[in-house]
Amino acid sequence: MDTIESIDYPVVFNETLTQLVNFIEQGNYTRFFILTDEHTGEHCLPLLQSRLEHLNDRYDVIEVSAGEESKNIDFCSGIWKMLIDFSADRHSLMINLGGGVIGDMGGFAASTYKRGIDFVQVPTTLLSQVDASVGGKTGIDFDNLKNIIGTFTSPKAVFIEHAFLETLPSRQILSGYAEMLKHGLIQDAAYWNELKSLGAPLQLPPAELVYQSVAIKNKVVVADPFEKGFRKCLNFGHTIGHAVETYSLQNDDDHLTHGEAVAIGMICEAWLSHKKAGLSLDELNEITEVLNNLYPKYQLEDSCHSVLHGLMKKDKKNQGDEINCTLLHRIGECSIDHICSEEELCESLSYYTNLQLA
């Protein structure tokens, strides 16, 4: 697997940790900081630290609580305060060692501290490797809205180490797998077919399939770095999925993972694609069957449709008051900027709910 060249930074796959250490040594940084949560601190940090023994006096570790609930301004303020306490200057480096929450929040904290210090992403979950680590987006949640505050700031590099994935529970593997399936649905029918042939119960996808997913997303990102047009295709499943994810965060003790919510969103938006964008009934049924068999059922009563619609209305991809979806013409081909009415969106949610009851 070769290094992938993204917008203005490399995505490194080979001899990853060796290349990360070389990057640090060649960067002439005054200090560097490793941002982790308790999970990556336990399972991933020791492997990285074993490569940094000769640099022990040049870095500090900053740990935050794991989970989407931590991706907010209060935890970000804690990171900024730690950087100040550790006397981080503008020639410091932030290493974001973790999943999407660490990458998003660490990137945002670094991009705003003293008007911006360098950072690199070292994603440790399947979701963050195939999705959050590539694209130059940073952000935090605010007022119960996902990623509503953030910047477009590129990391200096992304280092993808497949060994980190071996520490993941199956539920987290499935969460990242949803984004891989999405990449196939929007851009590459052959890739979709290869992924669905893996079947369930799902084992860790081979490194080559992770690489291919990153390559698909990177192609889209390079063509549209600031999400003015084509890059919106990556939002398939996310208009409804983000609303469902937010609803679950607000109402469930054991809330949905990002991938579980996006899988629901992809089923609903595939239904919308059949109604509005020419997706055939056969392909709608295929998408529904694959996703419905892989992901757990979630109770979405009709009574919560208005709440979900209200959350969708606050989505950052909307145009004014109109709710904007990316839809499929066929598996492997999509188009952006489909305006969907409240009635259509609620009908799509009912389609998913009725699948649960079948």
Secondary structure, DSSP 8 states (H G I E B T S, - for coil): ---EE-SSSEEE-SSHHHHHHHHHHHTT-S-EEEEEEHHHHHHTHHHHHTT-GGGGGGEEEEEE--SGGG-SHHHHHHHHHHHHHTT--TT-EEEEEESHHHHHHHHHHHHHGGG--EEEEEE-SHHIIIIITSSSEEEEEETTEEEEEEEE---S-EE--GGGGGG--HHHHHHHHHHHHHHHHHH-HHHHHHHHTT-SS-----HHHHHHHHHHHHHHHHH-TT-SSGGGGGGTTHHHHHHHHHHHHHH-SS---HHHHHHHHHHHHHHHHHHHS---HHHHHHHHHHHHHHS------GGGHHHHHHHHHT-TT-BTTBEEEEEEEETTEEEEEEEE-HHHHHHHHHHHHHHHH-
